[in-house]
Amino acid sequence: MKEWAVYHGRRLGLHPTRRCLAPPLRSRVRARGQSGDSPMRVLFVVVALSVLATGLAAQELRPLTEDEKILHVLSRLTFGPTPGQFGNVKGMGLDKWIEQQLEPEKLPRIDLDKKFAKYQLLGTTPFEQAEIYKKLQEDKGEEDQMMQDLGRFRRQARAEIRAYVVENAMGSSAQLFEVLNDFWRNHFAVDIAKDSVEYTATHYEIHVIRKMSMGRFLPFLQATATHPAMLVFLDNHISRRPPSKSELKQIENRYRRRGSTREQAREQAEIAKQRGLNENYARELMELHTLGVDNGYSQEDVEMVARAFTGWSTDFGADGTGFMYKDGMHDPSRKAVMGRSIPRGRRETGMIEGKTIIGRLAKHKNTANFIATKLVRYLVNDDPPPKIVAAAAKTFKAKKGDIREVVRTILKHPEFFDRRHFKAKFKNPLEFVTSALRATEADVSAPKVIADAVARLGMPIYGCEDPTGWDDTAEAWRDPGVMALRWRFALNLARGKVRGMKIGERFYYQLPEDPLDLMDSLIKKVVPQGLGSNTYAVLERAVFKRVQEGLAESERGRKELARTIVGVLLGSPEFQQQ
């Protein structure tokens, strides 16, 4: 048998005079006085080289091959391809697979209904959860026990919604549907840690996000505007008409009777005046949900919209979603938004003003452009191609905000398969963790461990304090500290050191014994789009060094080598790409 280094010398790129120094593949002579590079160091080197190469390499503009088109679609429209999925899509035909994904209601649910039944709080209404919370607060037992019960309830609500999200991302056959749910979950973001959002977010996920994510934009926007999770998160439930002059005078007089000075009484009246109107929801409705930042509206418009939405509040004392319009809180003054008055009939409540504004914003051309731009950025490129954006915005307007048709326009656009968009996106933590588990067919003890891993990487589901939601661009997730956490997760997952997660032996079944053939086989399984030349060369040298040290001679050694390769591949720059 030829010596291993001589046989593979050209592939390794070794200096000719050093080829003969490598031991034969089956040699039992262990190199001494040498230590292989640690996997973390290997990852550091390949990432550094990839950054350098990104700045120097010329962009290849040749058309994508048919296989590359499939890989492109699977990386964008799923939470990572599973082994065998590429072949299934190729056999079915890419266009047919995309059309199936655009109609998720026709796809099999794979026992997801049974999985849903195990969650105790997901099927309950905000009223029912509020009742549970209220009973726990009224518990006449010891205070310490009551606080423990309340804490347990809060943790259960958070754990269930996060577990449900990752379980669907991992196992649903309707992968595009799950990908779009994640988009809208961040577009209409709420933070489960804020007040009563903790027991309304589960209903919000099931009956707003998942129910509306492929429907029409107007009813979707209306559903978010009337849901207590959004109203509480953005403080609209406490927004009320500013006190009238007579009411302010009454406040002043009340404080004067209590012994306050005239100045102190006026200060209290001013505080009451400021406490009434809250502009948070009005601002985010225009800035984040519809028009975009400073895109056709003024601060005066924000105030007018806030006045129109006074009275859109909550009440968990009646069975239902928890939304209630309270006319006594509404500002009845005349209003005009973006140059157009807001009409109100004599027999209509003030709620009609908010409905009118929602209808106008949903149909506004700036909303069409804003939503189209965000969807194209999410599905195509961090720098949205103008032609695809224009086509998507045109469909949004022509199809009256039909989200499914807008997405179809994006995916069917010729430029979607432009090579400039191939591997151009960067996975966020949810995409990274789920794609790693799907690629390796890892066994997971419970969905909670996946959600916890995502949170440790900086992206707790329903846990973004900012109403912008989690960012989906590369810039937000390429921080060196965050990447180090990803590398650690990748290496620990491959070694079986992540609690509740394990890559089974079936993943390594019938892999070749030759170290480089083993490496190539694992690359095809884990990173089917292939490695860049720098990453491949560094990984190849790391494998060669372990062979030199005799670490791939025994079956146990080859298994350890395979796990190391998988860990490096999962942490590689190429695996982070979409």
C-alpha positions in Angstrom: 0.0 0.0 0.0 1.3 3.4 -0.9 2.3 5.7 2.0 -0.7 7.8 3.0 1.1 11.2 2.6 2.5 10.2 -0.8 -0.9 9.0 -2.0 -2.6 12.2 -0.8 0.3 14.6 -1.1 -1.1 16.6 -4.0 -4.4 17.0 -2.2 -2.7 18.1 1.0 -0.6 20.6 -0.8 2.5 19.5 1.2 6.0 20.5 0.2 7.4 17.5 -1.9 10.3 17.0 0.5 8.0 16.5 3.4 5.6 14.0 1.9 7.7 10.9 2.9 7.7 12.0 6.5 4.1 11.0 7.1 3.6 7.5 8.5 1.7 5.0 6.5 -2.1 4.9 7.0 -2.0 1.6 8.9 1.3 2.3 10.6 1.4 1.6 14.4 4.3 4.0 14.9 3.0 6.9 16.9 4.6 10.3 16.2 5.9 11.7 19.5 6.6 15.2 20.7 3.8 16.6 18.5 0.3 17.7 19.4 -2.5 18.3 16.9 -4.2 21.7 16.7 -7.2 21.9 18.9 -10.6 22.0 17.1 -11.2 25.5 18.5 -7.9 26.7 17.0 -8.8 25.1 13.7 -12.1 27.0 13.7 -10.3 30.3 14.6 -7.9 29.8 11.6 -10.6 29.0 9.1 -12.8 31.9 10.1 -9.8 34.3 9.9 -8.9 33.0 6.5 -12.5 33.2 5.3 -12.8 36.9 6.3 -9.6 37.6 4.4 -10.8 35.7 1.4 -14.1 37.5 1.4 -12.4 40.8 1.0 -10.0 39.6 -1.7 -11.9 37.1 -3.8 -13.6 38.2 -7.0 -17.3 37.4 -7.1 -18.1 34.5 -9.4 -21.1 35.3 -11.5 -21.7 32.1 -13.4 -25.2 30.8 -13.2 -26.1 28.4 -10.4 -26.2 24.7 -11.4 -29.5 22.8 -10.9 -28.0 21.2 -7.8 -26.9 24.5 -6.4 -30.4 25.9 -6.9 -31.8 23.1 -4.8 -29.2 23.7 -2.1 -30.0 27.5 -2.3 -33.7 26.8 -1.8 -33.2 24.3 1.0 -30.9 26.8 2.9 -33.4 29.6 2.6 -36.8 28.0 2.9 -36.1 25.5 5.6 -34.3 25.4 9.0 -31.5 23.5 7.3 -31.7 20.4 5.0 -31.8 16.9 6.5 -29.9 14.0 5.1 -31.7 12.7 2.1 -33.8 15.8 1.6 -31.7 17.0 -1.3 -32.3 13.8 -3.2 -36.0 13.9 -2.4 -36.4 17.5 -3.8 -34.3 16.6 -6.8 -36.5 13.6 -7.6 -39.7 15.6 -7.1 -38.6 18.7 -9.0 -37.7 22.0 -7.4 -40.7 23.9 -8.7 -43.1 21.3 -7.5 -41.5 21.3 -4.0 -41.7 25.1 -3.8 -45.4 25.0 -4.7 -46.0 22.4 -2.0 -44.3 24.6 0.5 -46.5 27.6 -0.5 -49.6 25.5 0.4 -48.7 24.2 3.9 -52.3 23.5 4.7 -52.1 20.6 2.3 -48.9 19.0 3.8 -49.0 16.2 6.4 -48.7 17.4 10.0 -46.5 14.5 11.1 -48.2 14.0 14.4 -47.8 17.7 15.3 -51.4 17.7 16.6 -50.5 15.0 19.1 -47.4 17.0 20.1 -49.6 20.1 20.6 -51.8 18.2 23.1 -48.9 17.8 25.5 -48.6 21.6 26.1 -51.0 22.6 28.9 -51.1 26.3 28.2 -50.9 26.7 24.4 -54.5 25.9 23.9 -55.9 28.2 26.5 -57.2 31.8 26.0 -55.6 34.8 27.7 -58.7 34.9 30.0 -58.1 31.3 31.1 -54.4 31.9 31.8 -55.3 35.2 33.6 -57.7 33.2 35.8 -54.9 30.7 36.7 -52.6 33.6 37.5 -55.3 35.3 39.6 -56.0 32.2 41.6 -52.3 31.7 42.4 -52.2 35.3 43.6 -55.2 34.7 45.8 -53.8 31.6 47.3 -54.2 31.8 51.1 -51.2 29.6 51.8 -47.8 30.8 52.8 -46.4 33.7 50.8 -43.2 31.9 49.9 -45.3 29.0 48.4 -47.5 31.4 46.5 -44.4 33.2 45.0 -43.0 29.8 44.0 -46.2 28.8 42.3 -46.4 32.1 40.4 -42.8 31.7 39.3 -43.5 28.1 38.2 -46.5 29.3 36.1 -44.4 32.1 34.5 -41.6 29.6 33.6 -44.1 27.1 32.2 -45.7 29.7 29.9 -42.3 30.8 28.6 -40.9 27.2 28.3 -44.0 26.0 26.4 -44.1 28.7 23.8 -40.4 28.4 23.1 -40.4 24.6 23.0 -43.4 24.7 20.6 -41.6 27.1 18.2 -38.4 25.0 18.0 -40.4 21.7 17.8 -42.2 22.9 14.7 -39.0 24.4 13.2 -37.3 21.0 13.7 -40.0 18.6 12.7 -42.6 20.2 10.5 -42.8 19.2 6.8 -44.1 22.8 6.1 -40.7 24.3 6.5 -41.4 27.5 4.5 -44.4 28.1 6.7 -42.2 27.8 9.8 -39.5 30.1 8.3 -42.2 32.8 7.6 -43.6 32.4 11.1 -40.2 33.3 12.4 -40.1 36.4 10.1 -43.4 37.6 11.3 -42.6 36.7 14.9 -39.9 39.3 14.7 -41.8 41.8 12.6 -44.7 41.9 15.1 -42.4 41.3 18.0 -43.5 41.1 21.7 -41.4 40.3 24.7 -42.9 37.6 27.0 -41.1 39.0 30.0 -43.2 42.1 30.1 -46.2 42.1 32.5 -49.2 40.1 31.2 -47.5 39.3 27.9 -46.3 36.2 29.7 -49.8 34.6 29.7 -51.0 36.1 26.4 -48.0 35.3 24.1 -49.0 31.6 23.7 -52.4 32.7 22.3 -50.7 35.3 20.2 -48.4 32.7 18.6 -51.2 30.2 17.8 -54.0 32.5 16.8 -52.2 35.5 15.3 -48.7 34.6 14.0 -49.3 31.0 12.9 -52.9 31.7 11.7 -52.1 34.8 9.7 -48.5 34.4 8.4 -49.5 33.4 4.9 -52.8 35.3 4.7 -53.5 38.9 3.9 -51.7 41.7 5.6 -54.7 43.8 6.6 -56.4 41.2 8.8 -53.0 40.3 10.1 -52.3 43.9 11.2 -55.7 44.1 12.7 -55.2 40.9 14.7 -51.9 42.2 16.2 -53.5 45.6 17.0 -56.3 44.1 19.0 -54.3 41.4 20.8 -53.4 42.1 24.5 -49.9 40.8 24.0 -49.1 43.7 21.6 -51.2 46.3 23.5 -49.4 45.5 26.8 -46.0 45.2 25.2 -46.3 48.7 23.6 -48.3 50.2 26.5 -51.3 51.1 24.5 -53.6 49.4 27.1 -52.9 52.3 29.5 -53.1 55.1 26.8 -56.0 57.4 27.4 -57.2 60.8 26.3 -55.4 63.7 28.0 -57.3 65.3 30.8 -59.5 68.3 29.8 -58.9 71.8 31.1 -61.7 71.4 33.7 -60.2 68.0 34.8 -56.8 69.5 35.2 -58.3 72.3 37.2 -60.0 69.7 39.4 -56.6 68.0 40.0 -55.0 71.3 41.0 -57.8 72.1 43.4 -57.6 68.7 44.9 -53.9 69.0 45.7 -54.4 72.6 47.0 -57.0 71.3 49.5 -54.4 68.7 50.6 -52.0 71.5 51.5 -49.8 71.7 48.4 -48.6 75.0 47.1 -49.9 76.4 43.9 -46.7 75.4 42.1 -46.9 71.8 43.5 -50.5 71.5 42.4 -49.7 72.6 38.9 -46.9 70.1 38.7 -49.3 67.3 39.7 -51.7 68.5 37.0 -48.9 68.5 34.4 -47.9 64.9 35.5 -51.5 63.8 35.0 -51.5 65.4 31.6 -48.4 63.6 30.5 -49.5 60.3 32.0 -52.6 60.0 29.8 -51.4 59.6 26.2 -48.8 57.0 25.2 -47.3 57.1 21.8 -45.4 53.8 21.8 -47.8 51.7 19.8 -48.6 54.5 17.4 -44.9 55.1 16.6 -44.1 51.4 16.1 -47.3 50.8 14.1 -46.0 53.2 11.5 -42.2 52.8 11.9 -41.9 49.0 12.3 -45.2 47.4 11.2 -46.2 49.4 8.1 -44.5 52.4 6.6 -40.9 52.2 7.8 -38.8 54.7 9.7 -39.6 58.3 8.9 -41.2 57.2 5.7 -44.0 59.7 4.9 -45.2 60.7 8.4 -44.3 63.3 11.0 -44.2 63.5 14.8 -47.6 65.2 14.6 -49.0 62.2 12.8 -47.6 59.9 15.5 -49.5 61.9 18.1 -52.7 61.9 16.1 -52.5 58.1 15.6 -51.9 57.7 19.4 -55.0 59.7 20.1 -57.0 57.6 17.7 -56.0 54.4 19.5 -56.8 55.6 23.0 -59.3 53.2 24.5 -57.8 50.1 22.7 -57.1 48.3 25.9 -57.4 45.0 27.8 -59.8 43.3 30.2 -59.2 39.8 31.4 -62.4 39.8 33.4 -64.5 38.4 30.5 -64.0 35.2 28.6 -62.1 35.8 25.3 -58.8 37.1 24.0 -58.6 39.9 26.6 -59.1 42.8 24.2 -61.6 45.5 25.1 -62.3 48.9 23.6 -63.0 51.4 26.4 -64.8 54.5 25.0 -64.3 56.4 28.3 -60.5 56.4 27.6 -60.9 57.5 24.0 -59.9 61.0 22.8 -62.9 62.3 20.9 -61.1 65.3 19.3 -60.9 65.7 15.5 -57.9 64.1 13.9 -56.0 64.1 10.7 -53.2 61.7 9.8 -50.8 62.2 6.9 -52.9 65.0 5.5 -56.2 63.1 5.6 -59.0 63.5 8.2 -60.3 60.6 10.2 -64.1 60.5 9.9 -66.4 59.3 12.6 -70.1 58.8 12.3 -72.5 59.9 15.1 -73.4 56.3 16.0 -69.9 55.0 15.8 -67.6 54.6 18.7 -64.1 56.0 18.7 -62.8 52.6 17.7 -63.6 53.3 14.1 -60.8 55.8 14.0 -58.1 53.2 14.8 -59.7 50.8 12.3 -59.6 53.5 9.6 -56.0 54.2 10.2 -55.1 50.5 10.1 -56.9 50.1 6.8 -55.1 53.1 5.3 -51.7 52.1 6.5 -52.1 48.5 5.2 -52.9 49.8 1.7 -50.3 52.5 1.6 -47.7 52.3 -1.1 -44.9 52.8 1.4 -46.1 49.8 3.4 -46.0 47.7 0.2 -42.4 48.8 -0.4 -41.4 48.3 3.3 -42.8 44.8 3.7 -41.5 43.8 0.3 -38.0 45.0 1.2 -38.0 43.2 4.5 -39.2 39.9 3.0 -36.6 40.2 0.2 -33.9 40.9 2.8 -35.0 37.9 4.8 -35.3 35.4 1.9 -32.7 36.7 -0.6 -29.9 39.0 0.5 -29.0 41.4 3.3 -28.7 44.0 0.5 -32.2 43.5 -1.1 -32.0 43.5 -4.9 -34.2 46.4 -6.2 -35.8 44.4 -9.0 -37.1 41.7 -6.7 -38.3 44.3 -4.2 -40.1 46.2 -6.9 -41.8 43.0 -8.2 -42.8 42.0 -4.6 -44.2 45.4 -3.8 -46.2 45.4 -7.1 -47.7 42.0 -6.1 -48.5 43.3 -2.6 -50.5 46.2 -4.0 -52.1 44.2 -6.9 -53.1 41.2 -4.6 -54.3 43.4 -1.7 -51.5 42.4 0.7 -51.7 38.6 0.0 -48.5 37.4 1.7 -48.4 34.0 0.0 -48.5 35.7 -3.4 -45.8 38.2 -2.4 -43.5 35.3 -1.3 -44.3 33.4 -4.5 -43.3 36.4 -6.5 -39.9 36.6 -4.7 -39.2 32.9 -5.1 -40.2 32.8 -8.8 -38.2 35.9 -9.7 -35.3 35.1 -12.0 -32.9 37.0 -9.9 -33.7 34.8 -6.8 -31.2 32.3 -8.2 -28.5 34.9 -9.0 -25.1 33.6 -7.7 -24.6 36.8 -5.8 -27.3 35.6 -3.4 -26.0 32.0 -3.1 -24.7 31.5 0.4 -25.0 35.3 1.0 -27.1 35.1 4.2 -25.8 34.3 7.7 -27.7 32.1 10.1 -29.1 33.5 13.3 -28.9 31.4 16.5 -32.2 29.7 16.0 -31.3 28.8 12.4 -27.8 27.7 13.4 -28.9 25.3 16.2 -31.8 23.8 14.4 -29.8 23.3 11.2 -27.0 21.6 13.1 -29.5 19.2 14.7 -31.3 18.5 11.4 -28.1 18.0 9.5 -26.7 15.4 12.0 -30.1 13.8 12.7 -29.3 14.4 16.4 -31.5 12.8 19.1 -33.1 15.4 21.4 -34.5 14.6 24.7 -37.0 17.5 24.8 -37.6 20.7 22.7 -36.7 22.8 25.8 -33.1 21.9 25.5 -33.0 23.3 21.9 -34.7 26.6 23.0 -32.3 26.9 25.9 -29.3 26.4 23.5 -30.7 29.1 21.2 -31.1 31.5 24.2 -27.5 30.8 25.3 -26.4 32.0 21.9 -28.1 35.3 22.4 -31.6 34.8 20.9 -34.2 33.8 23.4 -37.5 33.2 21.5 -40.1 35.8 22.4 -37.4 37.4 24.5 -36.3 40.5 22.5 -36.9 43.6 24.6 -36.7 45.9 21.6 -39.9 46.0 19.4 -37.7 45.7 16.3 -37.4 42.0 17.0 -34.3 40.0 16.4 -32.2 41.1 13.5 -31.8 38.8 10.5 -28.7 40.3 8.9 -25.1 39.0 9.2 -23.8 42.1 10.9 -26.0 41.4 14.0 -24.6 37.9 14.6 -20.9 38.0 13.5 -19.6 39.3 16.8 -16.4 37.3 17.8 -17.8 36.5 21.3 -21.0 35.1 19.8 -19.0 33.1 17.2 -16.9 31.5 20.0 -20.1 30.3 21.7 -21.2 28.8 18.4 -17.9 26.9 18.0 -18.2 25.6 21.5 -21.7 24.4 20.9 -20.7 22.7 17.6 -17.7 20.9 19.1 -19.7 19.8 22.2 -22.6 18.6 20.1 -20.3 16.5 18.0 -18.6 15.1 21.2 -21.9 14.3 22.9 -21.4 16.9 25.6 -24.5 19.0 25.1 -27.1 17.9 27.7 -30.2 16.5 26.0 -28.7 16.3 22.5 -26.7 13.5 20.9 -25.7 12.6 17.4 -26.6 8.9 17.0 -24.3 6.2 15.7 -26.6 5.9 12.6 -25.2 9.2 11.4 -21.7 7.6 11.1 -22.9 4.3 9.7 -20.9 2.9 6.8 -18.5 5.8 6.5 -15.1 5.1 4.9 -12.1 4.3 7.1 -9.6 6.3 5.0 -9.3 9.7 6.9 -9.6 11.9 3.9 -12.4 9.9 2.4 -14.0 10.1 5.8 -13.6 13.8 5.8 -15.0 14.2 2.3 -18.0 12.0 3.2 -18.8 14.1 6.2 -18.5 17.3 4.3 -21.2 16.1 1.9 -23.4 15.2 4.8 -23.0 18.3 6.9 -22.1 21.0 4.4 -23.6 19.8 1.1 -22.8 23.1 -0.6 -19.1 22.4 -0.1 -16.2 24.1 1.7 -14.2 27.0 0.5 -10.6 26.3 -0.4 -9.2 27.8 2.8 -11.5 25.9 5.1 -10.9 22.7 3.2 -7.1 23.1 3.3 -7.0 23.9 7.1 -9.3 21.0 7.9 -7.3 18.7 5.7 -4.1 19.6 7.4 -5.7 19.0 10.8 -6.8 15.6 9.8 -3.4 14.8 8.4 -1.7 15.9 11.7 -3.9 13.5 13.7 -2.9 10.7 11.3 0.7 11.6 11.8 0.2 11.3 15.6 -1.4 7.9 15.1 -4.8 9.1 16.3 -6.8 7.5 13.5 -5.5 3.9 13.6 -8.0 2.2 15.9 -11.8 2.2 15.5 -12.1 4.3 18.6 -9.6 6.8 17.1 -11.4 7.0 13.8 -14.7 7.7 15.7 -13.1 10.4 17.6 -11.6 11.8 14.4 -15.1 11.7 12.8 -16.6 13.6 15.7 -13.9 16.2 15.6 -14.5 16.7 11.8 -18.2 17.1 12.4 -17.6 19.7 15.1 -15.3 21.7 12.9 -17.8 21.5 10.0 -20.7 22.7 12.2 -18.6 25.6 13.4 -17.1 26.4 10.0 -18.0 29.7 8.1 -19.6 27.7 5.4 -22.1 26.1 7.8 -23.1 29.5 9.1 -24.0 30.6 5.5 -27.4 30.3 4.0 
